[in-house]
């Protein structure tokens, strides 16, 4: 996600289904209290979860 990969690209790289990626993304957004991918990446960086 932080590298700009689409959900389908993430699914292909991790050998999981697209609905699984969407589910994990949705759960991540709820935990980080964000609504967009860019917000999630920014918040993860500010929390020290990403370099």
mmCIF entry with sequence, helices, sheets and N, C-alpha, C, O atoms, coordinates in Angstrom:
data_MODEL
# 
_entry.id   MODEL 
# 
_entity.id                         1 
_entity.type                       polymer 
_entity.pdbx_number_of_molecules   1 
# 
_entity_poly.entity_id                      1 
_entity_poly.type                           'polypeptide(L)' 
_entity_poly.nstd_linkage                   no 
_entity_poly.nstd_monomer                   no 
_entity_poly.pdbx_seq_one_letter_code       
;(UNK)(UNK)(UNK)(UNK)(UNK)(UNK)(UNK)(UNK)(UNK)(UNK)(UNK)(UNK)(UNK)(UNK)(UNK)(UNK)
(UNK)(UNK)(UNK)(UNK)(UNK)(UNK)(UNK)(UNK)(UNK)(UNK)(UNK)(UNK)(UNK)(UNK)(UNK)(UNK)
(UNK)(UNK)(UNK)(UNK)(UNK)(UNK)(UNK)(UNK)(UNK)(UNK)(UNK)(UNK)(UNK)(UNK)(UNK)(UNK)
(UNK)(UNK)(UNK)
;
_entity_poly.pdbx_seq_one_letter_code_can   XXXXXXXXXXXXXXXXXXXXXXXXXXXXXXXXXXXXXXXXXXXXXXXXXXX 
_entity_poly.pdbx_strand_id                 A 
# 
loop_
_entity_poly_seq.entity_id 
_entity_poly_seq.num 
_entity_poly_seq.mon_id 
_entity_poly_seq.hetero 
1 1  UNK n 
1 2  UNK n 
1 3  UNK n 
1 4  UNK n 
1 5  UNK n 
1 6  UNK n 
1 7  UNK n 
1 8  UNK n 
1 9  UNK n 
1 10 UNK n 
1 11 UNK n 
1 12 UNK n 
1 13 UNK n 
1 14 UNK n 
1 15 UNK n 
1 16 UNK n 
1 17 UNK n 
1 18 UNK n 
1 19 UNK n 
1 20 UNK n 
1 21 UNK n 
1 22 UNK n 
1 23 UNK n 
1 24 UNK n 
1 25 UNK n 
1 26 UNK n 
1 27 UNK n 
1 28 UNK n 
1 29 UNK n 
1 30 UNK n 
1 31 UNK n 
1 32 UNK n 
1 33 UNK n 
1 34 UNK n 
1 35 UNK n 
1 36 UNK n 
1 37 UNK n 
1 38 UNK n 
1 39 UNK n 
1 40 UNK n 
1 41 UNK n 
1 42 UNK n 
1 43 UNK n 
1 44 UNK n 
1 45 UNK n 
1 46 UNK n 
1 47 UNK n 
1 48 UNK n 
1 49 UNK n 
1 50 UNK n 
1 51 UNK n 
# 
_struct_asym.id          A 
_struct_asym.entity_id   1 
# 
loop_
_struct_conf.conf_type_id 
_struct_conf.id 
_struct_conf.pdbx_PDB_helix_id 
_struct_conf.beg_label_comp_id 
_struct_conf.beg_label_asym_id 
_struct_conf.beg_label_seq_id 
_struct_conf.pdbx_beg_PDB_ins_code 
_struct_conf.end_label_comp_id 
_struct_conf.end_label_asym_id 
_struct_conf.end_label_seq_id 
_struct_conf.pdbx_end_PDB_ins_code 
_struct_conf.beg_auth_comp_id 
_struct_conf.beg_auth_asym_id 
_struct_conf.beg_auth_seq_id 
_struct_conf.end_auth_comp_id 
_struct_conf.end_auth_asym_id 
_struct_conf.end_auth_seq_id 
_struct_conf.pdbx_PDB_helix_class 
_struct_conf.details 
_struct_conf.pdbx_PDB_helix_length 
HELX_P HELX_P1 AA1 UNK A 7  ? UNK A 14 ? UNK A 7  UNK A 14 1 ? 8  
HELX_P HELX_P2 AA2 UNK A 18 ? UNK A 32 ? UNK A 18 UNK A 32 1 ? 15 
HELX_P HELX_P3 AA3 UNK A 37 ? UNK A 46 ? UNK A 37 UNK A 46 1 ? 10 
# 
_struct_conf_type.id          HELX_P 
_struct_conf_type.criteria    ? 
_struct_conf_type.reference   ? 
# 
loop_
_atom_site.group_PDB 
_atom_site.id 
_atom_site.type_symbol 
_atom_site.label_atom_id 
_atom_site.label_alt_id 
_atom_site.label_comp_id 
_atom_site.label_asym_id 
_atom_site.label_entity_id 
_atom_site.label_seq_id 
_atom_site.pdbx_PDB_ins_code 
_atom_site.Cartn_x 
_atom_site.Cartn_y 
_atom_site.Cartn_z 
_atom_site.occupancy 
_atom_site.B_iso_or_equiv 
_atom_site.pdbx_formal_charge 
_atom_site.auth_seq_id 
_atom_site.auth_comp_id 
_atom_site.auth_asym_id 
_atom_site.auth_atom_id 
_atom_site.pdbx_PDB_model_num 
ATOM 1   N N  . UNK A 1 1  ? 0.823   -1.180  0.000  1.00 0.00 ? 1  UNK A N  1 
ATOM 2   C CA . UNK A 1 1  ? 0.000   0.000   0.000  1.00 0.00 ? 1  UNK A CA 1 
ATOM 3   C C  . UNK A 1 1  ? 0.875   1.254   0.000  1.00 0.00 ? 1  UNK A C  1 
ATOM 4   O O  . UNK A 1 1  ? 0.607   2.200   -0.740 1.00 0.00 ? 1  UNK A O  1 
ATOM 5   N N  . UNK A 1 2  ? 1.902   1.259   0.817  1.00 0.00 ? 2  UNK A N  1 
ATOM 6   C CA . UNK A 1 2  ? 2.780   2.427   0.906  1.00 0.00 ? 2  UNK A CA 1 
ATOM 7   C C  . UNK A 1 2  ? 3.554   2.664   -0.383 1.00 0.00 ? 2  UNK A C  1 
ATOM 8   O O  . UNK A 1 2  ? 4.000   3.781   -0.644 1.00 0.00 ? 2  UNK A O  1 
ATOM 9   N N  . UNK A 1 3  ? 3.714   1.619   -1.188 1.00 0.00 ? 3  UNK A N  1 
ATOM 10  C CA . UNK A 1 3  ? 4.446   1.762   -2.447 1.00 0.00 ? 3  UNK A CA 1 
ATOM 11  C C  . UNK A 1 3  ? 3.528   2.134   -3.602 1.00 0.00 ? 3  UNK A C  1 
ATOM 12  O O  . UNK A 1 3  ? 3.986   2.266   -4.737 1.00 0.00 ? 3  UNK A O  1 
ATOM 13  N N  . UNK A 1 4  ? 2.245   2.305   -3.328 1.00 0.00 ? 4  UNK A N  1 
ATOM 14  C CA . UNK A 1 4  ? 1.297   2.679   -4.367 1.00 0.00 ? 4  UNK A CA 1 
ATOM 15  C C  . UNK A 1 4  ? 0.683   1.514   -5.109 1.00 0.00 ? 4  UNK A C  1 
ATOM 16  O O  . UNK A 1 4  ? 0.052   1.705   -6.148 1.00 0.00 ? 4  UNK A O  1 
ATOM 17  N N  . UNK A 1 5  ? 0.857   0.316   -4.594 1.00 0.00 ? 5  UNK A N  1 
ATOM 18  C CA . UNK A 1 5  ? 0.294   -0.879  -5.242 1.00 0.00 ? 5  UNK A CA 1 
ATOM 19  C C  . UNK A 1 5  ? -1.229  -0.881  -5.128 1.00 0.00 ? 5  UNK A C  1 
ATOM 20  O O  . UNK A 1 5  ? -1.793  -0.444  -4.124 1.00 0.00 ? 5  UNK A O  1 
ATOM 21  N N  . UNK A 1 6  ? -1.873  -1.376  -6.161 1.00 0.00 ? 6  UNK A N  1 
ATOM 22  C CA . UNK A 1 6  ? -3.332  -1.518  -6.130 1.00 0.00 ? 6  UNK A CA 1 
ATOM 23  C C  . UNK A 1 6  ? -3.697  -2.740  -5.286 1.00 0.00 ? 6  UNK A C  1 
ATOM 24  O O  . UNK A 1 6  ? -2.842  -3.561  -4.953 1.00 0.00 ? 6  UNK A O  1 
ATOM 25  N N  . UNK A 1 7  ? -4.972  -2.841  -4.949 1.00 0.00 ? 7  UNK A N  1 
ATOM 26  C CA . UNK A 1 7  ? -5.429  -4.013  -4.199 1.00 0.00 ? 7  UNK A CA 1 
ATOM 27  C C  . UNK A 1 7  ? -5.116  -5.299  -4.955 1.00 0.00 ? 7  UNK A C  1 
ATOM 28  O O  . UNK A 1 7  ? -4.679  -6.283  -4.359 1.00 0.00 ? 7  UNK A O  1 
ATOM 29  N N  . UNK A 1 8  ? -5.340  -5.289  -6.263 1.00 0.00 ? 8  UNK A N  1 
ATOM 30  C CA . UNK A 1 8  ? -5.078  -6.488  -7.063 1.00 0.00 ? 8  UNK A CA 1 
ATOM 31  C C  . UNK A 1 8  ? -3.589  -6.826  -7.061 1.00 0.00 ? 8  UNK A C  1 
ATOM 32  O O  . UNK A 1 8  ? -3.224  -7.998  -6.973 1.00 0.00 ? 8  UNK A O  1 
ATOM 33  N N  . UNK A 1 9  ? -2.733  -5.824  -7.156 1.00 0.00 ? 9  UNK A N  1 
ATOM 34  C CA . UNK A 1 9  ? -1.287  -6.064  -7.130 1.00 0.00 ? 9  UNK A CA 1 
ATOM 35  C C  . UNK A 1 9  ? -0.855  -6.647  -5.787 1.00 0.00 ? 9  UNK A C  1 
ATOM 36  O O  . UNK A 1 9  ? -0.011  -7.541  -5.735 1.00 0.00 ? 9  UNK A O  1 
ATOM 37  N N  . UNK A 1 10 ? -1.433  -6.140  -4.711 1.00 0.00 ? 10 UNK A N  1 
ATOM 38  C CA . UNK A 1 10 ? -1.125  -6.663  -3.374 1.00 0.00 ? 10 UNK A CA 1 
ATOM 39  C C  . UNK A 1 10 ? -1.576  -8.115  -3.271 1.00 0.00 ? 10 UNK A C  1 
ATOM 40  O O  . UNK A 1 10 ? -0.838  -8.964  -2.770 1.00 0.00 ? 10 UNK A O  1 
ATOM 41  N N  . UNK A 1 11 ? -2.783  -8.400  -3.744 1.00 0.00 ? 11 UNK A N  1 
ATOM 42  C CA . UNK A 1 11 ? -3.309  -9.771  -3.712 1.00 0.00 ? 11 UNK A CA 1 
ATOM 43  C C  . UNK A 1 11 ? -2.402  -10.714 -4.484 1.00 0.00 ? 11 UNK A C  1 
ATOM 44  O O  . UNK A 1 11 ? -2.100  -11.813 -4.018 1.00 0.00 ? 11 UNK A O  1 
ATOM 45  N N  . UNK A 1 12 ? -1.970  -10.292 -5.655 1.00 0.00 ? 12 UNK A N  1 
ATOM 46  C CA . UNK A 1 12 ? -1.094  -11.132 -6.476 1.00 0.00 ? 12 UNK A CA 1 
ATOM 47  C C  . UNK A 1 12 ? 0.249   -11.378 -5.798 1.00 0.00 ? 12 UNK A C  1 
ATOM 48  O O  . UNK A 1 12 ? 0.763   -12.496 -5.826 1.00 0.00 ? 12 UNK A O  1 
ATOM 49  N N  . UNK A 1 13 ? 0.820   -10.340 -5.189 1.00 0.00 ? 13 UNK A N  1 
ATOM 50  C CA . UNK A 1 13 ? 2.125   -10.470 -4.530 1.00 0.00 ? 13 UNK A CA 1 
ATOM 51  C C  . UNK A 1 13 ? 2.065   -11.389 -3.313 1.00 0.00 ? 13 UNK A C  1 
ATOM 52  O O  . UNK A 1 13 ? 3.011   -12.122 -3.027 1.00 0.00 ? 13 UNK A O  1 
ATOM 53  N N  . UNK A 1 14 ? 0.930   -11.339 -2.597 1.00 0.00 ? 14 UNK A N  1 
ATOM 54  C CA . UNK A 1 14 ? 0.799   -12.118 -1.362 1.00 0.00 ? 14 UNK A CA 1 
ATOM 55  C C  . UNK A 1 14 ? 0.082   -13.454 -1.565 1.00 0.00 ? 14 UNK A C  1 
ATOM 56  O O  . UNK A 1 14 ? -0.093  -14.222 -0.619 1.00 0.00 ? 14 UNK A O  1 
ATOM 57  N N  . UNK A 1 15 ? -0.330  -13.723 -2.800 1.00 0.00 ? 15 UNK A N  1 
ATOM 58  C CA . UNK A 1 15 ? -1.043  -14.964 -3.120 1.00 0.00 ? 15 UNK A CA 1 
ATOM 59  C C  . UNK A 1 15 ? -2.307  -15.129 -2.279 1.00 0.00 ? 15 UNK A C  1 
ATOM 60  O O  . UNK A 1 15 ? -2.584  -16.206 -1.751 1.00 0.00 ? 15 UNK A O  1 
ATOM 61  N N  . UNK A 1 16 ? -3.070  -14.034 -2.165 1.00 0.00 ? 16 UNK A N  1 
ATOM 62  C CA . UNK A 1 16 ? -4.354  -14.054 -1.466 1.00 0.00 ? 16 UNK A CA 1 
ATOM 63  C C  . UNK A 1 16 ? -5.408  -13.462 -2.399 1.00 0.00 ? 16 UNK A C  1 
ATOM 64  O O  . UNK A 1 16 ? -5.076  -12.876 -3.430 1.00 0.00 ? 16 UNK A O  1 
ATOM 65  N N  . UNK A 1 17 ? -6.672  -13.619 -2.032 1.00 0.00 ? 17 UNK A N  1 
ATOM 66  C CA . UNK A 1 17 ? -7.746  -13.130 -2.895 1.00 0.00 ? 17 UNK A CA 1 
ATOM 67  C C  . UNK A 1 17 ? -7.940  -11.625 -2.734 1.00 0.00 ? 17 UNK A C  1 
ATOM 68  O O  . UNK A 1 17 ? -7.560  -11.037 -1.721 1.00 0.00 ? 17 UNK A O  1 
ATOM 69  N N  . UNK A 1 18 ? -8.533  -11.023 -3.745 1.00 0.00 ? 18 UNK A N  1 
ATOM 70  C CA . UNK A 1 18 ? -8.831  -9.597  -3.716 1.00 0.00 ? 18 UNK A CA 1 
ATOM 71  C C  . UNK A 1 18 ? -9.765  -9.234  -2.555 1.00 0.00 ? 18 UNK A C  1 
ATOM 72  O O  . UNK A 1 18 ? -9.521  -8.235  -1.879 1.00 0.00 ? 18 UNK A O  1 
ATOM 73  N N  . UNK A 1 19 ? -10.832 -10.016 -2.299 1.00 0.00 ? 19 UNK A N  1 
ATOM 74  C CA . UNK A 1 19 ? -11.681 -9.697  -1.145 1.00 0.00 ? 19 UNK A CA 1 
ATOM 75  C C  . UNK A 1 19 ? -10.923 -9.732  0.189  1.00 0.00 ? 19 UNK A C  1 
ATOM 76  O O  . UNK A 1 19 ? -11.252 -8.977  1.104  1.00 0.00 ? 19 UNK A O  1 
ATOM 77  N N  . UNK A 1 20 ? -9.926  -10.591 0.304  1.00 0.00 ? 20 UNK A N  1 
ATOM 78  C CA . UNK A 1 20 ? -9.122  -10.644 1.529  1.00 0.00 ? 20 UNK A CA 1 
ATOM 79  C C  . UNK A 1 20 ? -8.332  -9.352  1.694  1.00 0.00 ? 20 UNK A C  1 
ATOM 80  O O  . UNK A 1 20 ? -8.258  -8.809  2.796  1.00 0.00 ? 20 UNK A O  1 
ATOM 81  N N  . UNK A 1 21 ? -7.747  -8.861  0.622  1.00 0.00 ? 21 UNK A N  1 
ATOM 82  C CA . UNK A 1 21 ? -7.004  -7.591  0.682  1.00 0.00 ? 21 UNK A CA 1 
ATOM 83  C C  . UNK A 1 21 ? -7.951  -6.461  1.076  1.00 0.00 ? 21 UNK A C  1 
ATOM 84  O O  . UNK A 1 21 ? -7.614  -5.628  1.917  1.00 0.00 ? 21 UNK A O  1 
ATOM 85  N N  . UNK A 1 22 ? -9.128  -6.436  0.473  1.00 0.00 ? 22 UNK A N  1 
ATOM 86  C CA . UNK A 1 22 ? -10.096 -5.383  0.781  1.00 0.00 ? 22 UNK A CA 1 
ATOM 87  C C  . UNK A 1 22 ? -10.533 -5.442  2.240  1.00 0.00 ? 22 UNK A C  1 
ATOM 88  O O  . UNK A 1 22 ? -10.700 -4.406  2.884  1.00 0.00 ? 22 UNK A O  1 
ATOM 89  N N  . UNK A 1 23 ? -10.717 -6.647  2.756  1.00 0.00 ? 23 UNK A N  1 
ATOM 90  C CA . UNK A 1 23 ? -11.110 -6.820  4.153  1.00 0.00 ? 23 UNK A CA 1 
ATOM 91  C C  . UNK A 1 23 ? -10.016 -6.331  5.095  1.00 0.00 ? 23 UNK A C  1 
ATOM 92  O O  . UNK A 1 23 ? -10.289 -5.608  6.053  1.00 0.00 ? 23 UNK A O  1 
ATOM 93  N N  . UNK A 1 24 ? -8.778  -6.727  4.819  1.00 0.00 ? 24 UNK A N  1 
ATOM 94  C CA . UNK A 1 24 ? -7.660  -6.291  5.660  1.00 0.00 ? 24 UNK A CA 1 
ATOM 95  C C  . UNK A 1 24 ? -7.469  -4.776  5.576  1.00 0.00 ? 24 UNK A C  1 
ATOM 96  O O  . UNK A 1 24 ? -7.175  -4.124  6.578  1.00 0.00 ? 24 UNK A O  1 
ATOM 97  N N  . UNK A 1 25 ? -7.637  -4.225  4.382  1.00 0.00 ? 25 UNK A N  1 
ATOM 98  C CA . UNK A 1 25 ? -7.503  -2.779  4.208  1.00 0.00 ? 25 UNK A CA 1 
ATOM 99  C C  . UNK A 1 25 ? -8.569  -2.045  5.011  1.00 0.00 ? 25 UNK A C  1 
ATOM 100 O O  . UNK A 1 25 ? -8.278  -1.053  5.678  1.00 0.00 ? 25 UNK A O  1 
ATOM 101 N N  . UNK A 1 26 ? -9.790  -2.531  4.944  1.00 0.00 ? 26 UNK A N  1 
ATOM 102 C CA . UNK A 1 26 ? -10.885 -1.925  5.698  1.00 0.00 ? 26 UNK A CA 1 
ATOM 103 C C  . UNK A 1 26 ? -10.617 -1.978  7.198  1.00 0.00 ? 26 UNK A C  1 
ATOM 104 O O  . UNK A 1 26 ? -10.832 -0.993  7.904  1.00 0.00 ? 26 UNK A O  1 
ATOM 105 N N  . UNK A 1 27 ? -10.149 -3.126  7.685  1.00 0.00 ? 27 UNK A N  1 
ATOM 106 C CA . UNK A 1 27 ? -9.824  -3.262  9.107  1.00 0.00 ? 27 UNK A CA 1 
ATOM 107 C C  . UNK A 1 27 ? -8.696  -2.324  9.505  1.00 0.00 ? 27 UNK A C  1 
ATOM 108 O O  . UNK A 1 27 ? -8.729  -1.731  10.584 1.00 0.00 ? 27 UNK A O  1 
ATOM 109 N N  . UNK A 1 28 ? -7.703  -2.187  8.643  1.00 0.00 ? 28 UNK A N  1 
ATOM 110 C CA . UNK A 1 28 ? -6.585  -1.284  8.907  1.00 0.00 ? 28 UNK A CA 1 
ATOM 111 C C  . UNK A 1 28 ? -7.067  0.160   8.989  1.00 0.00 ? 28 UNK A C  1 
ATOM 112 O O  . UNK A 1 28 ? -6.647  0.907   9.873  1.00 0.00 ? 28 UNK A O  1 
ATOM 113 N N  . UNK A 1 29 ? -7.943  0.553   8.077  1.00 0.00 ? 29 UNK A N  1 
ATOM 114 C CA . UNK A 1 29 ? -8.481  1.911   8.093  1.00 0.00 ? 29 UNK A CA 1 
ATOM 115 C C  . UNK A 1 29 ? -9.226  2.182   9.397  1.00 0.00 ? 29 UNK A C  1 
ATOM 116 O O  . UNK A 1 29 ? -9.093  3.262   9.974  1.00 0.00 ? 29 UNK A O  1 
ATOM 117 N N  . UNK A 1 30 ? -10.006 1.214   9.862  1.00 0.00 ? 30 UNK A N  1 
ATOM 118 C CA . UNK A 1 30 ? -10.737 1.389   11.120 1.00 0.00 ? 30 UNK A CA 1 
ATOM 119 C C  . UNK A 1 30 ? -9.778  1.543   12.287 1.00 0.00 ? 30 UNK A C  1 
ATOM 120 O O  . UNK A 1 30 ? -9.973  2.410   13.139 1.00 0.00 ? 30 UNK A O  1 
ATOM 121 N N  . UNK A 1 31 ? -8.745  0.714   12.337 1.00 0.00 ? 31 UNK A N  1 
ATOM 122 C CA . UNK A 1 31 ? -7.792  0.766   13.441 1.00 0.00 ? 31 UNK A CA 1 
ATOM 123 C C  . UNK A 1 31 ? -6.991  2.062   13.443 1.00 0.00 ? 31 UNK A C  1 
ATOM 124 O O  . UNK A 1 31 ? -6.677  2.600   14.504 1.00 0.00 ? 31 UNK A O  1 
ATOM 125 N N  . UNK A 1 32 ? -6.664  2.558   12.262 1.00 0.00 ? 32 UNK A N  1 
ATOM 126 C CA . UNK A 1 32 ? -5.903  3.805   12.159 1.00 0.00 ? 32 UNK A CA 1 
ATOM 127 C C  . UNK A 1 32 ? -6.810  5.037   12.171 1.00 0.00 ? 32 UNK A C  1 
ATOM 128 O O  . UNK A 1 32 ? -6.332  6.170   12.226 1.00 0.00 ? 32 UNK A O  1 
ATOM 129 N N  . UNK A 1 33 ? -8.123  4.803   12.121 1.00 0.00 ? 33 UNK A N  1 
ATOM 130 C CA . UNK A 1 33 ? -9.119  5.881   12.101 1.00 0.00 ? 33 UNK A CA 1 
ATOM 131 C C  . UNK A 1 33 ? -8.900  6.820   10.920 1.00 0.00 ? 33 UNK A C  1 
ATOM 132 O O  . UNK A 1 33 ? -8.811  8.037   11.078 1.00 0.00 ? 33 UNK A O  1 
ATOM 133 N N  . UNK A 1 34 ? -8.814  6.219   9.726  1.00 0.00 ? 34 UNK A N  1 
ATOM 134 C CA . UNK A 1 34 ? -8.642  6.976   8.486  1.00 0.00 ? 34 UNK A CA 1 
ATOM 135 C C  . UNK A 1 34 ? -9.663  6.498   7.462  1.00 0.00 ? 34 UNK A C  1 
ATOM 136 O O  . UNK A 1 34 ? -10.341 5.491   7.666  1.00 0.00 ? 34 UNK A O  1 
ATOM 137 N N  . UNK A 1 35 ? -9.762  7.238   6.353  1.00 0.00 ? 35 UNK A N  1 
ATOM 138 C CA . UNK A 1 35 ? -10.716 6.875   5.301  1.00 0.00 ? 35 UNK A CA 1 
ATOM 139 C C  . UNK A 1 35 ? -10.051 6.613   3.960  1.00 0.00 ? 35 UNK A C  1 
ATOM 140 O O  . UNK A 1 35 ? -10.675 6.046   3.063  1.00 0.00 ? 35 UNK A O  1 
ATOM 141 N N  . UNK A 1 36 ? -8.799  7.015   3.809  1.00 0.00 ? 36 UNK A N  1 
ATOM 142 C CA . UNK A 1 36 ? -8.119  6.875   2.518  1.00 0.00 ? 36 UNK A CA 1 
ATOM 143 C C  . UNK A 1 36 ? -6.763  6.210   2.686  1.00 0.00 ? 36 UNK A C  1 
ATOM 144 O O  . UNK A 1 36 ? -6.169  6.234   3.764  1.00 0.00 ? 36 UNK A O  1 
ATOM 145 N N  . UNK A 1 37 ? -6.280  5.608   1.583  1.00 0.00 ? 37 UNK A N  1 
ATOM 146 C CA . UNK A 1 37 ? -4.977  4.939   1.593  1.00 0.00 ? 37 UNK A CA 1 
ATOM 147 C C  . UNK A 1 37 ? -3.863  5.922   1.941  1.00 0.00 ? 37 UNK A C  1 
ATOM 148 O O  . UNK A 1 37 ? -2.960  5.601   2.713  1.00 0.00 ? 37 UNK A O  1 
ATOM 149 N N  . UNK A 1 38 ? -3.934  7.118   1.366  1.00 0.00 ? 38 UNK A N  1 
ATOM 150 C CA . UNK A 1 38 ? -2.890  8.113   1.636  1.00 0.00 ? 38 UNK A CA 1 
ATOM 151 C C  . UNK A 1 38 ? -2.876  8.506   3.107  1.00 0.00 ? 38 UNK A C  1 
ATOM 152 O O  . UNK A 1 38 ? -1.810  8.702   3.690  1.00 0.00 ? 38 UNK A O  1 
ATOM 153 N N  . UNK A 1 39 ? -4.048  8.620   3.702  1.00 0.00 ? 39 UNK A N  1 
ATOM 154 C CA . UNK A 1 39 ? -4.132  8.925   5.129  1.00 0.00 ? 39 UNK A CA 1 
ATOM 155 C C  . UNK A 1 39 ? -3.549  7.781   5.957  1.00 0.00 ? 39 UNK A C  1 
ATOM 156 O O  . UNK A 1 39 ? -2.856  8.014   6.948  1.00 0.00 ? 39 UNK A O  1 
ATOM 157 N N  . UNK A 1 40 ? -3.831  6.557   5.549  1.00 0.00 ? 40 UNK A N  1 
ATOM 158 C CA . UNK A 1 40 ? -3.323  5.389   6.273  1.00 0.00 ? 40 UNK A CA 1 
ATOM 159 C C  . UNK A 1 40 ? -1.803  5.360   6.254  1.00 0.00 ? 40 UNK A C  1 
ATOM 160 O O  . UNK A 1 40 ? -1.171  5.105   7.279  1.00 0.00 ? 40 UNK A O  1 
ATOM 161 N N  . UNK A 1 41 ? -1.216  5.619   5.093  1.00 0.00 ? 41 UNK A N  1 
ATOM 162 C CA . UNK A 1 41 ? 0.245   5.616   4.976  1.00 0.00 ? 41 UNK A CA 1 
ATOM 163 C C  . UNK A 1 41 ? 0.838   6.733   5.825  1.00 0.00 ? 41 UNK A C  1 
ATOM 164 O O  . UNK A 1 41 ? 1.814   6.516   6.543  1.00 0.00 ? 41 UNK A O  1 
ATOM 165 N N  . UNK A 1 42 ? 0.256   7.922   5.747  1.00 0.00 ? 42 UNK A N  1 
ATOM 166 C CA . UNK A 1 42 ? 0.766   9.056   6.525  1.00 0.00 ? 42 UNK A CA 1 
ATOM 167 C C  . UNK A 1 42 ? 0.687   8.768   8.027  1.00 0.00 ? 42 UNK A C  1 
ATOM 168 O O  . UNK A 1 42 ? 1.643   9.021   8.760  1.00 0.00 ? 42 UNK A O  1 
ATOM 169 N N  . UNK A 1 43 ? -0.444  8.241   8.478  1.00 0.00 ? 43 UNK A N  1 
ATOM 170 C CA . UNK A 1 43 ? -0.610  7.961   9.905  1.00 0.00 ? 43 UNK A CA 1 
ATOM 171 C C  . UNK A 1 43 ? 0.328   6.848   10.358 1.00 0.00 ? 43 UNK A C  1 
ATOM 172 O O  . UNK A 1 43 ? 0.899   6.925   11.446 1.00 0.00 ? 43 UNK A O  1 
ATOM 173 N N  . UNK A 1 44 ? 0.490   5.820   9.537  1.00 0.00 ? 44 UNK A N  1 
ATOM 174 C CA . UNK A 1 44 ? 1.405   4.725   9.879  1.00 0.00 ? 44 UNK A CA 1 
ATOM 175 C C  . UNK A 1 44 ? 2.833   5.249   10.022 1.00 0.00 ? 44 UNK A C  1 
ATOM 176 O O  . UNK A 1 44 ? 3.564   4.826   10.917 1.00 0.00 ? 44 UNK A O  1 
ATOM 177 N N  . UNK A 1 45 ? 3.228   6.162   9.146  1.00 0.00 ? 45 UNK A N  1 
ATOM 178 C CA . UNK A 1 45 ? 4.567   6.760   9.244  1.00 0.00 ? 45 UNK A CA 1 
ATOM 179 C C  . UNK A 1 45 ? 4.692   7.592   10.510 1.00 0.00 ? 45 UNK A C  1 
ATOM 180 O O  . UNK A 1 45 ? 5.716   7.532   11.191 1.00 0.00 ? 45 UNK A O  1 
ATOM 181 N N  . UNK A 1 46 ? 3.664   8.367   10.831 1.00 0.00 ? 46 UNK A N  1 
ATOM 182 C CA . UNK A 1 46 ? 3.724   9.218   12.021 1.00 0.00 ? 46 UNK A CA 1 
ATOM 183 C C  . UNK A 1 46 ? 3.741   8.393   13.309 1.00 0.00 ? 46 UNK A C  1 
ATOM 184 O O  . UNK A 1 46 ? 4.253   8.849   14.332 1.00 0.00 ? 46 UNK A O  1 
ATOM 185 N N  . UNK A 1 47 ? 3.184   7.180   13.261 1.00 0.00 ? 47 UNK A N  1 
ATOM 186 C CA . UNK A 1 47 ? 3.193   6.291   14.428 1.00 0.00 ? 47 UNK A CA 1 
ATOM 187 C C  . UNK A 1 47 ? 4.445   5.418   14.491 1.00 0.00 ? 47 UNK A C  1 
ATOM 188 O O  . UNK A 1 47 ? 4.621   4.639   15.428 1.00 0.00 ? 47 UNK A O  1 
ATOM 189 N N  . UNK A 1 48 ? 5.304   5.552   13.497 1.00 0.00 ? 48 UNK A N  1 
ATOM 190 C CA . UNK A 1 48 ? 6.529   4.764   13.466 1.00 0.00 ? 48 UNK A CA 1 
ATOM 191 C C  . UNK A 1 48 ? 6.334   3.341   12.972 1.00 0.00 ? 48 UNK A C  1 
ATOM 192 O O  . UNK A 1 48 ? 7.191   2.486   13.191 1.00 0.00 ? 48 UNK A O  1 
ATOM 193 N N  . UNK A 1 49 ? 5.213   3.077   12.305 1.00 0.00 ? 49 UNK A N  1 
ATOM 194 C CA . UNK A 1 49 ? 4.946   1.739   11.783 1.00 0.00 ? 49 UNK A CA 1 
ATOM 195 C C  . UNK A 1 49 ? 5.595   1.519   10.426 1.00 0.00 ? 49 UNK A C  1 
ATOM 196 O O  . UNK A 1 49 ? 5.791   0.381   9.998  1.00 0.00 ? 49 UNK A O  1 
ATOM 197 N N  . UNK A 1 50 ? 5.926   2.617   9.749  1.00 0.00 ? 50 UNK A N  1 
ATOM 198 C CA . UNK A 1 50 ? 6.610   2.578   8.451  1.00 0.00 ? 50 UNK A CA 1 
ATOM 199 C C  . UNK A 1 50 ? 7.824   3.499   8.519  1.00 0.00 ? 50 UNK A C  1 
ATOM 200 O O  . UNK A 1 50 ? 7.814   4.502   9.233  1.00 0.00 ? 50 UNK A O  1 
ATOM 201 N N  . UNK A 1 51 ? 8.869   3.150   7.773  1.00 0.00 ? 51 UNK A N  1 
ATOM 202 C CA . UNK A 1 51 ? 10.052  4.037   7.772  1.00 0.00 ? 51 UNK A CA 1 
ATOM 203 C C  . UNK A 1 51 ? 9.780   5.338   7.039  1.00 0.00 ? 51 UNK A C  1 
ATOM 204 O O  . UNK A 1 51 ? 10.663  6.190   6.945  1.00 0.00 ? 51 UNK A O  1 
# 
